[in-house]
Amino acid sequence: MNAKDKPLVWLHGEVKSPPSSKEARLEAGYLLRRLQQGNVLRLPHVRPMPQIGPSCYELRINDAGITWRIVYRIDPDAIVIMEVFSKKTSRTPPEVVKTCRCRLRSYDNA
């Protein structure tokens, strides 16, 4: 990691959990690395998540019939990862949104 790169702060989960293929983990790692380096990602890889909060996004990883999501926020000093989950519908489950908001609140108040 370069001294200018932002660290990843994992509030929950990791790329190896849930069970994803090696290819999906490599893609996730590559995209997370680009975020750390300050690159701006856009569709189809990233979708804004304003319902969670400002600067919050959903990273999309396709994997053998399953689509994984990594929900994160870009802070000035870090990439804060709130959740990793498989998405089965077009809408983000309300419990995921609620959980992410709660984790961010706890993180910001710590």
N, C-alpha and C positions, 0 to 999 in steps of 0.2 A: 504494500500500500504506500502510495506517495504521501509525503507530509501534507500536501494540499487536499488530499481526498477526505471526504466526510466519512466518519465511521458509521457502521450499521448498528442501531440500537434495537435489539429484539425484545419487545414487550411480551411476545407470545409466539410459540411455534418456531419452526426452522424449515429450510427448504427440503430436508430429508424426511420431514414429517409434515404432511401426510405422505403416504407411500407413492412417490412419483418415479418415473423412469429416469435413467441416467441422462438421457437427452434433455428431458424437461428440467432436471437439476442444473445441467450445463447452461441451458438457455436462461434460466432464472439467475444463475450466477453472473452470466455475461451482462444481463440487463441491470442487475443490482450494481455491478461494477461501474457501468456507465453512469448510473445515478450518483454514485460516490464521486465520480470524476467531474460532476457538475453538468453532464449532458442533459438536455431536455428531451424526454421521450414523448411521443405522441401516439395516436391511434395507428395501427391496431394493437400496439403493446400496452398502452396506458389510457385510462379513462379517469377524468376528474371525479372526485367523490365529495362534492360540497355539502351533502347531507351529513357527513361526518365532521367536517370542519374545513377551515381555510388550508390551502396547500396540501390537501389529502387526495390521494390517488389510489387506483386499483391497477396493479400490474397483472397482465393477462399472460398465462402460460398454457399453451395447448399441449395435451399429453394423451395420446392413444385413446381418444373417445371421451376424455375428461378434460375439463378446463379448470386449472388451478388459478386462484387469485391470491395475490399478496397485497394487503392494504397497508399503505405507508403514508407518512407525512414528511415533507421536505422542510427541515429546520435549518437555520443558518449554520449550525455546527454539526448536524448529523442527519441521517436518514432514519426515521423512527418507524419501525415495523410493528403494526398492531395485531395483524391476524394473517394466517395462511389457511385457506379453505378451498374445497372444490365447489364449483358453482354449477348447479343443475338447471337453473331457470334463468330467464333474462333479467330478473330483478335480484338485487342483493337482498338476502334475507334480513328482515328487520332486527332479528336478534344479533346479527353480525354488526350492523350499524350501531346498535345500542352498546354492545360489548366494546367496540372500537372507541366510541365516545368516552366510555367509562375508563378505559385504559389510558387514553390521552389525558383525561382529567387527573388521574392519579399520577401520571408521569410529570405533568406540568406543575403539580402541587408538591412534588417531592423535592 
